[in-house]
C-alpha cells in the first residue's frame, strides 16, 4: 500500500489564510453579514417532501437553527435582521453530492481552487457537499475552517483520498493491491476522521473485498465507483452505499460483464452491441429492491458544446480552464469522425434512458456533478444544470429538487437535522425569486442564502459574486 504525498501543515496554514485573504481581503475573516437573528417574512415555503407550497410564512433563524416557522402576522415585531420575502420562495439548502475540493497534491492549485470554489458554491445556494476524493490534509482543513466560520463555504462530508489500484493515474489516492492493503487504508482514514470511504475503478478484487469487510467492522460506509473487477450485483451484496456515474450498471446491462471482470476493457461501441434488455431489467430490479443510491453525474458525461455556449457559470471559473473547454468544444464540432460521434450519441441516449428506467423503478437518486474535475463543471452552476438533466430524464421538478435536498439528508442519515424547512433544524436555507416546482431552472434564481445560520443577503451575495468574477479573471 502506498499513500500519495500530503500537503504540509505549513502549506495548509497558508491555504486557510489565503482563502480568506484572496477572496475577502483579510485572513480568516469572511466579511459576510453574520447575525444571531434573521427573520424572513411573507415568503412561500416549498415543502420538498410533499410538493406543497405554503405562502405567507415567516421563518425565524436564531443562531445556527431555525427557531420557528409560522404564518406571517402583519406588523409583528422581530429582532435582528428582517427580510421581506414577498413573492419569493424558500427551499432547504442545496447539496452537490459529488465534488472534489482538493483534487491534487499541489498546494498552490489547492489554494487557488478552494479560494474560488468554496464561496462560489454558497453563492449558488449550495450549503453542503459530499467530497468524493481530495488531498486528506487539505480537505480536512477546509472542512474545519468552514465549520469554524473562518471561510465562506458549504459544510463538507469527505472521504479524503480515494482508494484505487496500483496503476492508478490519480494523485489523491491510496494505492491498494491486497485485501490487507484495503483494510489498512480503511483503518488509516477512519483514524483521521473521514466520513466515508471512496472506491475507484482499478481496485483489485481482493482489495475491494477487504475494504468492504473492514468498513463493516468499523461501522463506516463505502461508496463510489464499482471497480472493473467487481460485478454490480457483488457490489450490492457487499453493501456499497452508492454507485457513481452509473459505473457497474453499464456492464451488468450487457452480455459481456464477465469479460469486463476478467480485465478486458470493451469500447463503448462493443458495450452498446452487447446490450441485453433482460440483464438491464434484472440489475435495475436488484438496485431498486436493495435501494442502492445512484449519483449519475449526467452533465459530466453528456455535456456538449451547446452546454458550454449557454453556461451562465463560465465567467465565474478560471479563464484558462474555460478556454480549454471552449477549445475542446470546437474540436468536437469540427470533427469529421461520424462513426465516433454516432457511438457517443447512442451511448449518451442509453445513459439517459438508464437513469429514466431506474428512477421509474424506484431506485433512489442523488444530484452530483463531479465539479470541478471535468468538462464544463463550474462549481455551483453545474448543480443547477444537473437538476435540469434529471428533469430531461423524466424527473418532475419536485423529484429533481429532492435529489439535492431531502435525499442527501436521507442518504446521510440526517433527516432530523436538515433537508426540510422546519423549526429545530440547521439553518441552511435558500431564498429564490421564482418557484422551483414550476421549473427546475428556477433554482438558479438565488436571492439570499442562510448557511449554518449565517445570512447572506442579496447585497452581500452580489458583493461576493463580483469578487469571485475578479478572482476568476485572474
One Martini backbone bead per residue (centre of mass of N, CA, C, O) as a GRO file, in nm:
protein
  474
    1UNK     BB    1   0.098   0.034   0.020
    2UNK     BB    2   0.024   0.378  -0.084
    3UNK     BB    3   0.080   0.723  -0.011
    4UNK     BB    4   0.006   1.013  -0.099
    5UNK     BB    5   0.117   1.311  -0.086
    6UNK     BB    6   0.113   1.563   0.138
    7UNK     BB    7   0.025   1.842   0.272
    8UNK     BB    8   0.162   2.062   0.451
    9UNK     BB    9   0.104   2.239   0.731
   10UNK     BB   10   0.211   2.504   0.623
   11UNK     BB   11   0.038   2.504   0.365
   12UNK     BB   12  -0.233   2.501   0.512
   13UNK     BB   13  -0.210   2.773   0.648
   14UNK     BB   14  -0.195   2.924   0.384
   15UNK     BB   15  -0.462   2.834   0.269
   16UNK     BB   16  -0.662   2.943   0.482
   17UNK     BB   17  -0.567   3.235   0.463
   18UNK     BB   18  -0.601   3.274   0.153
   19UNK     BB   19  -0.900   3.243   0.124
   20UNK     BB   20  -0.954   3.505   0.278
   21UNK     BB   21  -0.758   3.706   0.136
   22UNK     BB   22  -0.835   3.686  -0.165
   23UNK     BB   23  -1.154   3.724  -0.136
   24UNK     BB   24  -1.167   3.939   0.140
   25UNK     BB   25  -0.880   4.086   0.251
   26UNK     BB   26  -0.873   3.875   0.504
   27UNK     BB   27  -0.773   3.666   0.729
   28UNK     BB   28  -1.022   3.453   0.850
   29UNK     BB   29  -1.238   3.650   0.702
   30UNK     BB   30  -1.552   3.680   0.553
   31UNK     BB   31  -1.738   3.943   0.550
   32UNK     BB   32  -2.015   3.882   0.634
   33UNK     BB   33  -2.338   3.866   0.738
   34UNK     BB   34  -2.352   3.817   1.092
   35UNK     BB   35  -2.624   3.682   1.275
   36UNK     BB   36  -2.847   3.576   1.528
   37UNK     BB   37  -3.097   3.716   1.370
   38UNK     BB   38  -3.344   3.593   1.128
   39UNK     BB   39  -3.609   3.727   0.917
   40UNK     BB   40  -3.857   3.575   0.698
   41UNK     BB   41  -4.111   3.727   0.527
   42UNK     BB   42  -4.374   3.644   0.314
   43UNK     BB   43  -4.307   3.352   0.239
   44UNK     BB   44  -4.260   3.065   0.035
   45UNK     BB   45  -4.282   2.733   0.115
   46UNK     BB   46  -4.104   2.444   0.019
   47UNK     BB   47  -4.222   2.116   0.006
   48UNK     BB   48  -4.009   1.844  -0.066
   49UNK     BB   49  -4.196   1.603   0.013
   50UNK     BB   50  -4.510   1.697  -0.095
   51UNK     BB   51  -4.525   1.957  -0.295
   52UNK     BB   52  -4.587   2.209  -0.125
   53UNK     BB   53  -4.730   2.534  -0.069
   54UNK     BB   54  -4.644   2.805   0.174
   55UNK     BB   55  -4.777   3.092   0.223
   56UNK     BB   56  -4.716   3.346   0.433
   57UNK     BB   57  -4.431   3.312   0.579
   58UNK     BB   58  -4.224   3.269   0.882
   59UNK     BB   59  -3.868   3.274   0.928
   60UNK     BB   60  -3.669   3.189   1.213
   61UNK     BB   61  -3.334   3.271   1.302
   62UNK     BB   62  -3.123   3.119   1.565
   63UNK     BB   63  -2.839   3.102   1.474
   64UNK     BB   64  -2.814   2.759   1.360
   65UNK     BB   65  -3.133   2.774   1.381
   66UNK     BB   66  -3.462   2.704   1.346
   67UNK     BB   67  -3.701   2.845   1.545
   68UNK     BB   68  -3.939   2.923   1.327
   69UNK     BB   69  -4.267   2.834   1.164
   70UNK     BB   70  -4.499   3.078   1.044
   71UNK     BB   71  -4.742   3.278   1.014
   72UNK     BB   72  -4.792   3.580   0.901
   73UNK     BB   73  -4.790   3.885   1.097
   74UNK     BB   74  -4.880   4.185   1.092
   75UNK     BB   75  -4.652   4.390   1.255
   76UNK     BB   76  -4.451   4.203   1.366
   77UNK     BB   77  -4.198   4.195   1.577
   78UNK     BB   78  -3.834   4.190   1.514
   79UNK     BB   79  -3.529   4.083   1.557
   80UNK     BB   80  -3.287   4.188   1.379
   81UNK     BB   81  -3.302   4.062   1.068
   82UNK     BB   82  -3.522   4.170   0.800
   83UNK     BB   83  -3.700   3.994   0.541
   84UNK     BB   84  -3.876   4.046   0.247
   85UNK     BB   85  -4.052   3.759   0.082
   86UNK     BB   86  -4.224   3.868  -0.128
   87UNK     BB   87  -4.258   3.644  -0.400
   88UNK     BB   88  -4.098   3.420  -0.259
   89UNK     BB   89  -3.870   3.133  -0.207
   90UNK     BB   90  -3.815   2.853   0.018
   91UNK     BB   91  -3.539   2.634   0.061
   92UNK     BB   92  -3.336   2.410   0.109
   93UNK     BB   93  -3.033   2.347   0.110
   94UNK     BB   94  -2.805   2.257  -0.115
   95UNK     BB   95  -2.661   1.961  -0.276
   96UNK     BB   96  -2.342   1.832  -0.369
   97UNK     BB   97  -2.269   1.473  -0.418
   98UNK     BB   98  -2.009   1.550  -0.630
   99UNK     BB   99  -1.689   1.642  -0.530
  100UNK     BB  100  -1.358   1.832  -0.557
  101UNK     BB  101  -1.171   2.031  -0.354
  102UNK     BB  102  -0.869   1.850  -0.364
  103UNK     BB  103  -0.749   1.729  -0.678
  104UNK     BB  104  -0.456   1.746  -0.528
  105UNK     BB  105  -0.097   1.802  -0.417
  106UNK     BB  106  -0.102   2.105  -0.493
  107UNK     BB  107  -0.099   2.382  -0.302
  108UNK     BB  108  -0.158   2.605  -0.512
  109UNK     BB  109  -0.410   2.475  -0.639
  110UNK     BB  110  -0.571   2.449  -0.384
  111UNK     BB  111  -0.584   2.746  -0.315
  112UNK     BB  112  -0.724   2.854  -0.574
  113UNK     BB  113  -0.970   2.666  -0.581
  114UNK     BB  114  -1.089   2.717  -0.295
  115UNK     BB  115  -1.118   3.029  -0.314
  116UNK     BB  116  -1.350   2.987  -0.536
  117UNK     BB  117  -1.535   2.738  -0.478
  118UNK     BB  118  -1.664   2.771  -0.195
  119UNK     BB  119  -1.817   3.049  -0.237
  120UNK     BB  120  -1.962   2.965  -0.504
  121UNK     BB  121  -2.156   2.768  -0.377
  122UNK     BB  122  -2.307   2.967  -0.200
  123UNK     BB  123  -2.397   3.161  -0.436
  124UNK     BB  124  -2.577   2.887  -0.541
  125UNK     BB  125  -2.711   2.743  -0.271
  126UNK     BB  126  -2.471   2.563  -0.154
  127UNK     BB  127  -2.447   2.403   0.181
  128UNK     BB  128  -2.355   2.112   0.060
  129UNK     BB  129  -2.098   1.844   0.048
  130UNK     BB  130  -1.960   1.563  -0.132
  131UNK     BB  131  -1.644   1.442  -0.102
  132UNK     BB  132  -1.477   1.220  -0.364
  133UNK     BB  133  -1.173   1.337  -0.356
  134UNK     BB  134  -0.890   1.430  -0.155
  135UNK     BB  135  -0.675   1.587   0.008
  136UNK     BB  136  -0.666   1.528   0.330
  137UNK     BB  137  -0.557   1.783   0.475
  138UNK     BB  138  -0.711   1.994   0.306
  139UNK     BB  139  -1.010   1.900   0.353
  140UNK     BB  140  -1.002   1.911   0.662
  141UNK     BB  141  -0.934   2.209   0.678
  142UNK     BB  142  -1.184   2.309   0.527
  143UNK     BB  143  -1.397   2.184   0.709
  144UNK     BB  144  -1.305   2.337   0.968
  145UNK     BB  145  -1.321   2.631   0.861
  146UNK     BB  146  -1.623   2.627   0.801
  147UNK     BB  147  -1.726   2.544   1.082
  148UNK     BB  148  -1.570   2.809   1.211
  149UNK     BB  149  -1.619   3.058   1.019
  150UNK     BB  150  -1.346   3.139   0.842
  151UNK     BB  151  -1.497   3.050   0.581
  152UNK     BB  152  -1.651   3.034   0.283
  153UNK     BB  153  -1.883   2.756   0.288
  154UNK     BB  154  -1.969   2.440   0.282
  155UNK     BB  155  -2.050   2.168   0.405
  156UNK     BB  156  -1.839   1.874   0.474
  157UNK     BB  157  -1.817   1.557   0.326
  158UNK     BB  158  -1.551   1.299   0.347
  159UNK     BB  159  -1.290   1.069   0.217
  160UNK     BB  160  -1.066   1.181   0.097
  161UNK     BB  161  -0.889   0.968  -0.035
  162UNK     BB  162  -0.878   0.743  -0.267
  163UNK     BB  163  -0.926   0.409  -0.364
  164UNK     BB  164  -0.671   0.229  -0.552
  165UNK     BB  165  -0.481   0.102  -0.771
  166UNK     BB  166  -0.143   0.065  -0.874
  167UNK     BB  167  -0.225   0.217  -1.174
  168UNK     BB  168  -0.302   0.484  -1.096
  169UNK     BB  169  -0.340   0.841  -1.209
  170UNK     BB  170  -0.390   0.958  -0.941
  171UNK     BB  171  -0.315   1.157  -0.659
  172UNK     BB  172  -0.576   1.119  -0.456
  173UNK     BB  173  -0.441   0.838  -0.319
  174UNK     BB  174  -0.465   0.493  -0.223
  175UNK     BB  175  -0.280   0.223  -0.278
  176UNK     BB  176  -0.414  -0.106  -0.365
  177UNK     BB  177  -0.380  -0.481  -0.371
  178UNK     BB  178  -0.476  -0.601  -0.106
  179UNK     BB  179  -0.669  -0.679   0.155
  180UNK     BB  180  -0.480  -0.548   0.366
  181UNK     BB  181  -0.456  -0.281   0.230
  182UNK     BB  182  -0.755  -0.206   0.251
  183UNK     BB  183  -0.777  -0.221   0.559
  184UNK     BB  184  -0.554  -0.015   0.628
  185UNK     BB  185  -0.680   0.227   0.482
  186UNK     BB  186  -0.938   0.240   0.644
  187UNK     BB  187  -0.809   0.282   0.922
  188UNK     BB  188  -0.654   0.539   0.858
  189UNK     BB  189  -0.905   0.713   0.781
  190UNK     BB  190  -1.068   0.672   1.034
  191UNK     BB  191  -0.851   0.802   1.227
  192UNK     BB  192  -0.878   1.090   1.066
  193UNK     BB  193  -1.208   1.146   1.014
  194UNK     BB  194  -1.369   1.036   0.803
  195UNK     BB  195  -1.698   0.969   0.659
  196UNK     BB  196  -1.577   0.785   0.423
  197UNK     BB  197  -1.539   0.556   0.148
  198UNK     BB  198  -1.357   0.564  -0.167
  199UNK     BB  199  -1.400   0.412  -0.475
  200UNK     BB  200  -1.228   0.279  -0.749
  201UNK     BB  201  -1.174   0.112  -1.059
  202UNK     BB  202  -0.867  -0.042  -0.993
  203UNK     BB  203  -0.948  -0.232  -0.781
  204UNK     BB  204  -0.888  -0.514  -0.660
  205UNK     BB  205  -1.075  -0.764  -0.554
  206UNK     BB  206  -0.946  -0.825  -0.273
  207UNK     BB  207  -0.936  -0.530  -0.178
  208UNK     BB  208  -1.238  -0.476  -0.187
  209UNK     BB  209  -1.321  -0.695   0.019
  210UNK     BB  210  -1.151  -0.574   0.248
  211UNK     BB  211  -1.293  -0.306   0.263
  212UNK     BB  212  -1.579  -0.409   0.321
  213UNK     BB  213  -1.504  -0.552   0.585
  214UNK     BB  214  -1.381  -0.309   0.746
  215UNK     BB  215  -1.617  -0.117   0.731
  216UNK     BB  216  -1.813  -0.295   0.887
  217UNK     BB  217  -1.648  -0.312   1.154
  218UNK     BB  218  -1.646   0.026   1.180
  219UNK     BB  219  -1.925   0.154   1.078
  220UNK     BB  220  -1.908   0.223   0.785
  221UNK     BB  221  -1.884   0.361   0.453
  222UNK     BB  222  -1.908   0.276   0.101
  223UNK     BB  223  -1.825   0.458  -0.206
  224UNK     BB  224  -1.866   0.475  -0.573
  225UNK     BB  225  -1.702   0.284  -0.760
  226UNK     BB  226  -1.733   0.014  -0.959
  227UNK     BB  227  -1.518  -0.198  -1.012
  228UNK     BB  228  -1.397  -0.380  -1.274
  229UNK     BB  229  -1.366  -0.652  -1.074
  230UNK     BB  230  -1.682  -0.596  -1.022
  231UNK     BB  231  -1.991  -0.677  -0.977
  232UNK     BB  232  -2.280  -0.526  -0.918
  233UNK     BB  233  -2.407  -0.751  -0.737
  234UNK     BB  234  -2.162  -0.751  -0.542
  235UNK     BB  235  -2.187  -0.458  -0.446
  236UNK     BB  236  -2.460  -0.503  -0.320
  237UNK     BB  237  -2.376  -0.738  -0.121
  238UNK     BB  238  -2.149  -0.536   0.023
  239UNK     BB  239  -2.291  -0.247   0.065
  240UNK     BB  240  -2.276  -0.038  -0.137
  241UNK     BB  241  -2.414   0.282  -0.112
  242UNK     BB  242  -2.292   0.386  -0.395
  243UNK     BB  243  -2.323   0.483  -0.737
  244UNK     BB  244  -2.109   0.616  -0.979
  245UNK     BB  245  -2.190   0.697  -1.309
  246UNK     BB  246  -2.313   0.398  -1.351
  247UNK     BB  247  -2.112   0.212  -1.253
  248UNK     BB  248  -2.190  -0.131  -1.337
  249UNK     BB  249  -2.455  -0.098  -1.497
  250UNK     BB  250  -2.354  -0.131  -1.778
  251UNK     BB  251  -2.234  -0.420  -1.763
  252UNK     BB  252  -2.499  -0.556  -1.638
  253UNK     BB  253  -2.657  -0.471  -1.928
  254UNK     BB  254  -2.494  -0.713  -2.047
  255UNK     BB  255  -2.304  -0.997  -2.201
  256UNK     BB  256  -1.988  -0.881  -2.093
  257UNK     BB  257  -1.917  -0.876  -1.785
  258UNK     BB  258  -1.707  -1.107  -1.754
  259UNK     BB  259  -1.487  -0.974  -1.936
  260UNK     BB  260  -1.451  -0.726  -1.762
  261UNK     BB  261  -1.364  -0.875  -1.503
  262UNK     BB  262  -1.112  -1.008  -1.665
  263UNK     BB  263  -0.986  -0.722  -1.815
  264UNK     BB  264  -1.169  -0.636  -2.052
  265UNK     BB  265  -1.183  -0.340  -2.247
  266UNK     BB  266  -1.446  -0.207  -2.380
  267UNK     BB  267  -1.608  -0.046  -2.598
  268UNK     BB  268  -1.885   0.137  -2.651
  269UNK     BB  269  -1.969  -0.023  -2.898
  270UNK     BB  270  -1.959  -0.303  -2.760
  271UNK     BB  271  -2.163  -0.243  -2.540
  272UNK     BB  272  -2.401  -0.178  -2.723
  273UNK     BB  273  -2.400  -0.458  -2.869
  274UNK     BB  274  -2.438  -0.610  -2.565
  275UNK     BB  275  -2.709  -0.549  -2.504
  276UNK     BB  276  -2.958  -0.635  -2.237
  277UNK     BB  277  -3.275  -0.628  -2.139
  278UNK     BB  278  -3.279  -0.843  -1.914
  279UNK     BB  279  -3.027  -0.740  -1.758
  280UNK     BB  280  -3.128  -0.458  -1.710
  281UNK     BB  281  -3.379  -0.533  -1.544
  282UNK     BB  282  -3.226  -0.689  -1.321
  283UNK     BB  283  -3.046  -0.459  -1.206
  284UNK     BB  284  -3.272  -0.262  -1.145
  285UNK     BB  285  -3.426  -0.443  -0.948
  286UNK     BB  286  -3.192  -0.476  -0.745
  287UNK     BB  287  -3.154  -0.174  -0.678
  288UNK     BB  288  -3.444  -0.130  -0.578
  289UNK     BB  289  -3.460  -0.346  -0.355
  290UNK     BB  290  -3.180  -0.220  -0.211
  291UNK     BB  291  -3.147   0.086  -0.230
  292UNK     BB  292  -2.930   0.193  -0.441
  293UNK     BB  293  -2.751   0.459  -0.486
  294UNK     BB  294  -2.756   0.726  -0.736
  295UNK     BB  295  -2.482   0.917  -0.910
  296UNK     BB  296  -2.471   1.010  -1.243
  297UNK     BB  297  -2.344   1.262  -1.363
  298UNK     BB  298  -2.455   1.363  -1.647
  299UNK     BB  299  -2.302   1.619  -1.738
  300UNK     BB  300  -2.009   1.491  -1.741
  301UNK     BB  301  -2.099   1.312  -2.001
  302UNK     BB  302  -2.323   1.503  -2.181
  303UNK     BB  303  -2.170   1.736  -2.240
  304UNK     BB  304  -2.166   2.025  -2.458
  305UNK     BB  305  -2.127   2.288  -2.660
  306UNK     BB  306  -2.405   2.404  -2.589
  307UNK     BB  307  -2.351   2.420  -2.284
  308UNK     BB  308  -2.118   2.618  -2.294
  309UNK     BB  309  -2.263   2.854  -2.438
  310UNK     BB  310  -2.506   2.853  -2.194
  311UNK     BB  311  -2.314   2.901  -1.949
  312UNK     BB  312  -2.337   3.116  -1.667
  313UNK     BB  313  -2.062   3.018  -1.507
  314UNK     BB  314  -1.797   3.087  -1.667
  315UNK     BB  315  -1.703   3.369  -1.533
  316UNK     BB  316  -1.644   3.198  -1.244
  317UNK     BB  317  -1.398   3.072  -1.392
  318UNK     BB  318  -1.113   2.982  -1.506
  319UNK     BB  319  -0.998   3.091  -1.799
  320UNK     BB  320  -0.812   2.856  -1.890
  321UNK     BB  321  -1.026   2.638  -1.853
  322UNK     BB  322  -1.247   2.754  -2.037
  323UNK     BB  323  -1.072   2.760  -2.292
  324UNK     BB  324  -1.047   2.450  -2.302
  325UNK     BB  325  -1.348   2.389  -2.341
  326UNK     BB  326  -1.377   2.543  -2.605
  327UNK     BB  327  -1.170   2.380  -2.766
  328UNK     BB  328  -1.310   2.110  -2.736
  329UNK     BB  329  -1.571   2.192  -2.875
  330UNK     BB  330  -1.445   2.258  -3.151
  331UNK     BB  331  -1.333   1.977  -3.208
  332UNK     BB  332  -1.605   1.836  -3.208
  333UNK     BB  333  -1.742   2.010  -3.432
  334UNK     BB  334  -1.489   1.947  -3.647
  335UNK     BB  335  -1.537   1.665  -3.666
  336UNK     BB  336  -1.526   1.372  -3.907
  337UNK     BB  337  -1.617   1.142  -3.701
  338UNK     BB  338  -1.910   0.990  -3.738
  339UNK     BB  339  -1.888   0.724  -3.577
  340UNK     BB  340  -1.811   0.843  -3.301
  341UNK     BB  341  -2.056   1.030  -3.275
  342UNK     BB  342  -2.268   0.804  -3.283
  343UNK     BB  343  -2.177   0.649  -3.031
  344UNK     BB  344  -2.209   0.879  -2.831
  345UNK     BB  345  -2.510   0.932  -2.875
  346UNK     BB  346  -2.606   0.643  -2.801
  347UNK     BB  347  -2.480   0.635  -2.517
  348UNK     BB  348  -2.623   0.881  -2.403
  349UNK     BB  349  -2.910   0.775  -2.440
  350UNK     BB  350  -2.870   0.532  -2.257
  351UNK     BB  351  -2.795   0.673  -1.997
  352UNK     BB  352  -3.061   0.827  -1.975
  353UNK     BB  353  -3.247   0.574  -1.980
  354UNK     BB  354  -3.142   0.446  -1.721
  355UNK     BB  355  -3.231   0.671  -1.537
  356UNK     BB  356  -3.530   0.653  -1.604
  357UNK     BB  357  -3.575   0.351  -1.523
  358UNK     BB  358  -3.475   0.366  -1.230
  359UNK     BB  359  -3.670   0.580  -1.134
  360UNK     BB  360  -3.933   0.420  -1.207
  361UNK     BB  361  -3.837   0.173  -1.005
  362UNK     BB  362  -3.713   0.327  -0.726
  363UNK     BB  363  -3.443   0.442  -0.744
  364UNK     BB  364  -3.220   0.623  -0.574
  365UNK     BB  365  -3.123   0.980  -0.580
  366UNK     BB  366  -2.840   1.196  -0.662
  367UNK     BB  367  -2.695   1.510  -0.681
  368UNK     BB  368  -2.415   1.538  -0.911
  369UNK     BB  369  -2.099   1.657  -1.087
  370UNK     BB  370  -1.762   1.656  -1.043
  371UNK     BB  371  -1.668   1.908  -0.934
  372UNK     BB  372  -1.402   2.037  -1.135
  373UNK     BB  373  -1.337   1.731  -1.272
  374UNK     BB  374  -1.411   1.855  -1.582
  375UNK     BB  375  -1.654   1.925  -1.818
  376UNK     BB  376  -1.830   2.191  -1.756
  377UNK     BB  377  -1.766   2.232  -1.410
  378UNK     BB  378  -1.901   2.462  -1.239
  379UNK     BB  379  -1.924   2.550  -0.940
  380UNK     BB  380  -2.279   2.537  -0.882
  381UNK     BB  381  -2.398   2.567  -1.173
  382UNK     BB  382  -2.388   2.254  -1.231
  383UNK     BB  383  -2.621   2.168  -1.049
  384UNK     BB  384  -2.848   2.301  -1.209
  385UNK     BB  385  -2.791   2.132  -1.461
  386UNK     BB  386  -2.839   1.854  -1.335
  387UNK     BB  387  -3.137   1.902  -1.270
  388UNK     BB  388  -3.217   1.938  -1.567
  389UNK     BB  389  -3.133   1.652  -1.656
  390UNK     BB  390  -3.332   1.500  -1.475
  391UNK     BB  391  -3.580   1.609  -1.619
  392UNK     BB  392  -3.505   1.485  -1.894
  393UNK     BB  393  -3.525   1.187  -1.749
  394UNK     BB  394  -3.831   1.232  -1.585
  395UNK     BB  395  -3.829   1.425  -1.374
  396UNK     BB  396  -3.960   1.618  -1.165
  397UNK     BB  397  -3.898   1.903  -1.011
  398UNK     BB  398  -3.936   1.777  -0.732
  399UNK     BB  399  -3.754   1.527  -0.769
  400UNK     BB  400  -3.500   1.687  -0.830
  401UNK     BB  401  -3.493   1.854  -0.567
  402UNK     BB  402  -3.459   1.611  -0.377
  403UNK     BB  403  -3.160   1.528  -0.474
  404UNK     BB  404  -3.063   1.822  -0.310
  405UNK     BB  405  -3.207   1.762  -0.016
  406UNK     BB  406  -3.361   1.512   0.122
  407UNK     BB  407  -3.180   1.287   0.008
  408UNK     BB  408  -2.912   1.357   0.148
  409UNK     BB  409  -3.028   1.331   0.433
  410UNK     BB  410  -3.105   1.036   0.405
  411UNK     BB  411  -2.830   0.920   0.320
  412UNK     BB  412  -2.686   1.048   0.593
  413UNK     BB  413  -2.890   1.028   0.841
  414UNK     BB  414  -3.022   1.366   0.864
  415UNK     BB  415  -3.339   1.447   0.884
  416UNK     BB  416  -3.329   1.590   1.176
  417UNK     BB  417  -3.134   1.837   1.061
  418UNK     BB  418  -3.203   1.824   0.744
  419UNK     BB  419  -3.400   1.899   0.420
  420UNK     BB  420  -3.593   2.105   0.568
  421UNK     BB  421  -3.842   2.352   0.663
  422UNK     BB  422  -3.780   2.348   1.012
  423UNK     BB  423  -3.804   2.347   1.327
  424UNK     BB  424  -3.467   2.277   1.463
  425UNK     BB  425  -3.307   2.308   1.220
  426UNK     BB  426  -3.072   2.375   1.028
  427UNK     BB  427  -2.966   2.688   0.883
  428UNK     BB  428  -3.045   2.588   0.558
  429UNK     BB  429  -3.102   2.836   0.306
  430UNK     BB  430  -3.309   2.937   0.015
  431UNK     BB  431  -3.376   3.225  -0.178
  432UNK     BB  432  -3.619   3.268  -0.429
  433UNK     BB  433  -3.773   3.426  -0.706
  434UNK     BB  434  -3.869   3.134  -0.798
  435UNK     BB  435  -4.049   2.849  -0.876
  436UNK     BB  436  -3.924   2.518  -0.874
  437UNK     BB  437  -4.198   2.360  -0.951
  438UNK     BB  438  -4.233   2.494  -1.233
  439UNK     BB  439  -3.904   2.517  -1.254
  440UNK     BB  440  -3.586   2.403  -1.210
  441UNK     BB  441  -3.434   2.666  -1.310
  442UNK     BB  442  -3.519   2.837  -1.047
  443UNK     BB  443  -3.264   2.765  -0.870
  444UNK     BB  444  -3.094   3.013  -0.992
  445UNK     BB  445  -3.275   3.239  -0.820
  446UNK     BB  446  -3.069   3.368  -0.609
  447UNK     BB  447  -3.107   3.599  -0.324
  448UNK     BB  448  -3.056   3.411  -0.064
  449UNK     BB  449  -2.855   3.293   0.225
  450UNK     BB  450  -2.844   3.019   0.463
  451UNK     BB  451  -2.542   2.914   0.647
  452UNK     BB  452  -2.527   2.803   0.944
  453UNK     BB  453  -2.682   3.094   1.016
  454UNK     BB  454  -2.568   3.255   0.777
  455UNK     BB  455  -2.627   3.569   0.629
  456UNK     BB  456  -2.698   3.625   0.272
  457UNK     BB  457  -2.761   3.874   0.108
  458UNK     BB  458  -2.807   4.022  -0.186
  459UNK     BB  459  -2.574   4.219  -0.148
  460UNK     BB  460  -2.359   4.015  -0.052
  461UNK     BB  461  -2.373   3.830  -0.300
  462UNK     BB  462  -2.285   4.046  -0.506
  463UNK     BB  463  -2.013   4.101  -0.383
  464UNK     BB  464  -1.910   3.815  -0.407
  465UNK     BB  465  -1.939   3.781  -0.716
  466UNK     BB  466  -1.746   4.009  -0.792
  467UNK     BB  467  -1.496   3.882  -0.662
  468UNK     BB  468  -1.507   3.616  -0.826
  469UNK     BB  469  -1.476   3.740  -1.104
  470UNK     BB  470  -1.198   3.858  -1.048
  471UNK     BB  471  -1.053   3.594  -0.974
  472UNK     BB  472  -1.113   3.436  -1.238
  473UNK     BB  473  -0.965   3.642  -1.433
  474UNK     BB  474  -0.671   3.573  -1.300
   0.00000   0.00000   0.00000
